[in-house]
């Protein structure tokens, strides 16, 4: 390791000496420019710049509209690649300039490219369309698009190749509107676009997800006679797939007179983008049957659909058998997919077998360990990555943060985030969207506000991904008004924006508001996802909104959501809490693939209705109940008066390897207490492996009220007060026990204590459905807008009742 470190240090020293800066500015006109080039003939263009140039002295000072004086210096050391007799031509011909420009584009060498550009100008070739096209390509790939524009404007006659280069430059730099404007302006000038022009501009429309614009371009495609061109058709399929118009994409694919591998990859990607994975797999099989061999894009697309490690292994085997194991993109994808399937060893094995892992491979293997909870190994790999000459970038850290956050390790995610800041990297949109969920789990509201402020200052806050994450974290922290403010400012709300707001309202008890937002979502023609449906059903259940619940159920049936286990479980819960246990059972029976949530929901539904025996029948059919299932069945035994069954089930938890939690103990105390076995309940609390919380003591206090046990009641109440209880119900319950025994002084003391500690009894609240709307009523409340009319009706009903009596 030490030798490796010394070697890296030496490499760094060589690089620094090789590019040591030399003062420039020795002339202001092109006549004073002195340029020294060494030109080698090299077949490998990618290594051209590293093999063919040795500068002993290079001073350049030239003047362009968008340039100032530049200085470049190079190593004074010689290279064994050249002999001492190598000639140094002072003037380069057009072919040499072309070759050099191609090298600069491949290596993204902007410094050398500027030198070539100056040479082109001094040779009087500035207006040459051929060289202008190459220069536009150079500056575009080097992210200097404004100079590309300058070069473009300097040419009087714009060829189709020149226009295509400028459109592609705009597109590659994210300037999609500029690309469209240039295209339309040129069409107005009677410009004749070719197949490549349409392919480029259709990709621009796909990047903008602008289907309407794309269809307008398609009419031009037909007008210019390119409707059967394979390249244009491939781009159209990609556009339709990206914009969700799969039907037209399939139609176009089927009409194509000939197809290449790009055509097949385009339609496969379209299926995947729209969630039709089975159809995508069928297209992969058709591709193989057609005689074409899948390429790297096909394999990567197929891997993205894998949801089990066996499928990944199968594709990995195909890769090995067909000689694709040296393709970096495929290996990187296999590493990622093994990681997503929890197979870190296989992921690491593929990584170790790579000849020269690139930065993407390092990021993939680090993320693989991080998302599977192997935080120490992922951090060790992060250090190894730096030692291997790849500085961890924002993608590396963002991947780790996202993986740790999704894996339920928010503290570790925060540690990596802080380390990223310490090394001087600036968070981008992906980083912000990844760290916010971790903050929500930690419920650090101050951190959320700080990141929100940072996002605003750095113009990241307007990104929909960041705003969706902010809605989620503000809601999770209980600051629903902040979440709504962010939600309002989202311009183009997607399903995640709407769902986050629905979930936020439902989780914070704003059930009517959740229903209102859901209606707006449907009105905005945004199709809900399973998370939205599950949350809105929870809101319906909480306010016993059976009519709204049924409407959501009908929508789920029409759109094929009922079979999804989480939606089905939410329907079971909703019907049970709305008093329709038969409907709950009906939904339960129709779900083909039941999971633990489904079983637990049905048991919980029977528990709410006091049907202990029915709940036991369901529970006995479960093979591996979890702690929630035991909690549900204990609650059912409690409400159904099944004391012996409850004790037996509680004792059987250890047989399933489940350690009882506070909720289970609270249920058992309630079961014993409700059956009058107060002493047993108290003994159970005293022998708990953990300190009893307020819920456990509260269950015993309730039993003391039922059985008028003053001694245990006072003891239990004192324990609750010692825990700093803020639940007014416990104070009221203890006060009532004291009142039953005419302990009026103690009752008054309890009331004073409540007043001193700011504990207030929460007013009772009721809901009622009227004309598809839910109305809430608070005891002695005056907030309802129809209060006066309601009381008039109540007075009228009271008078009628008096007359009848």
QUITAKA-V80370 format. One record per helix or strand of 2 or more residues. SS is the DSSP state (a for helix, b for strand). FROM is the first residue (numbers start at 1). LEN is the number of residues. If there is no record, write none. Layout:
[[SS,FROM,LEN] [SS,FROM,LEN]]
//
This chain:
[[a,2,17] [a,30,3] [a,45,8] [a,94,14] [a,110,13] [a,129,13] [a,145,9] [a,160,13] [a,176,13] [a,195,14] [a,211,13] [a,230,13] [a,246,10] [a,261,13] [a,277,13] [a,296,9] [a,309,13] [a,328,13] [a,344,10] [a,359,13] [a,375,13] [a,394,13] [a,410,13] [a,429,14] [a,445,13] [a,464,13] [a,480,9] [a,495,13] [a,511,13] [a,530,13] [a,546,13] [a,565,13] [a,581,10] [a,596,13] [a,612,9] [a,627,14] [a,643,14] [a,662,13] [a,678,9] [a,694,13] [a,710,13] [a,728,13] [a,744,13] [b,765,6] [b,773,6] [a,787,18]]
//
